Structure formats: structure tokens, C-alpha cells
């Protein structure tokens, strides 16, 4: 913005601030000394509005797609306990998927030689939940290959700062 435009804007704000004392512009002009306002105009060192959240509150989380890669990486490296920890407590306790809990889980994965992730597609995501479709190919211990597409429903766990697999569906 050109300096003349900034000065014009400043003067307009002064006039507006004086005529509308309840206006936010008026409180801005009264709250900050003229020197700070001029620094803002000429050096672009402007104070931040008070109604904005500080940058430290912006939520930065890894994509759930990375959690899928990490999960199967642990499976392929026989790190079953670490992979088990990627499951939410709700999924770990689901007797349909894991009738004997962790024992059922490890019994299944011991039948799998390797899992290849063929594709990962984000369906939806927000800071607390994410849904990901994943194409997989299982190489079983029997040398049989199984290709499958699964939909993963993730939930963010603020205690561990990780995405947890909360539910899985076959597509």
C-alpha cells in the first residue's frame, strides 16, 4: 500500500474514531499512542487485533494417511505391540475384531508375511476425526495374496498426540 494511501486511511480512521466513540477503530486509536500508529503506517509494524488467537493455538497435526503408513510399517517389522497402540481403546476392546484381545490380534498378524500399502485416499478430515480409504495387498504366510480396500476411521488422541484407529470397514 502506498504511503499516501496509508496516511489517508489513518486520517479517515481518526475522523471515524472521533465521531464514533463506540467503534473498534476508536478504541484502537485511543489505546495505542500516535507513534505506534505511525510505525504501523510507515514501517508496517502493526499491533495484532486482540480478537485473534495467538499462533500457538493453531492446530498442526500430521495427516492420518501417515498414521496408516506407520501402522503397517510396524506390522511389517513385527512390532505388534506398537501397532496395537495405534488402535483406540474402543477398537482394542471390540470382541468382534479381537475376541481374545491382544492374543487374537497377534494370532492374525502372525499369519501375514507382509502388507503392502497400494494407495491411501483421504475421505474427510478435521482436527479431531479423519477418514481414510486404503488399498492393501496382504502376502500371507501361505504365499496367498489378498487385495483389500479398507476405510479407516481415526480419532485424534490428545494424550499421545497421535491419530488412533477407531473403526475399520471393508469397502
Long-range contacts (C-beta under 8 A, 24 or more apart in sequence): 3-41, 3-42, 6-41, 6-42, 7-41, 9-41, 10-37, 10-38, 10-41, 59-127, 61-127, 61-156, 61-161, 61-163, 62-163, 63-122, 63-125, 63-130, 64-122, 64-125, 64-130, 64-131, 64-132, 64-152, 64-154, 64-163, 65-120, 65-122, 65-132, 67-154, 67-162, 67-163, 67-165, 68-117, 68-120, 68-132, 68-134, 68-152, 69-117, 69-120, 71-165, 72-115, 72-117, 72-136, 75-109, 75-112, 75-115, 76-114, 76-115, 80-105, 80-106, 80-109, 83-109, 85-160, 86-162, 86-163, 86-164, 86-165, 87-164, 87-165, 88-155, 88-157, 88-164, 88-165, 88-166, 90-166, 90-167, 91-164, 91-165, 91-166, 91-167, 91-168, 97-168, 110-141, 111-140, 111-141, 111-142, 112-138, 112-139, 112-140, 112-141, 113-139, 113-140, 113-141, 113-143, 114-138, 114-139, 115-139, 118-147, 123-151, 127-156, 128-155, 128-156, 129-153, 129-154, 129-155, 129-156, 130-154, 130-156, 130-163, 133-171
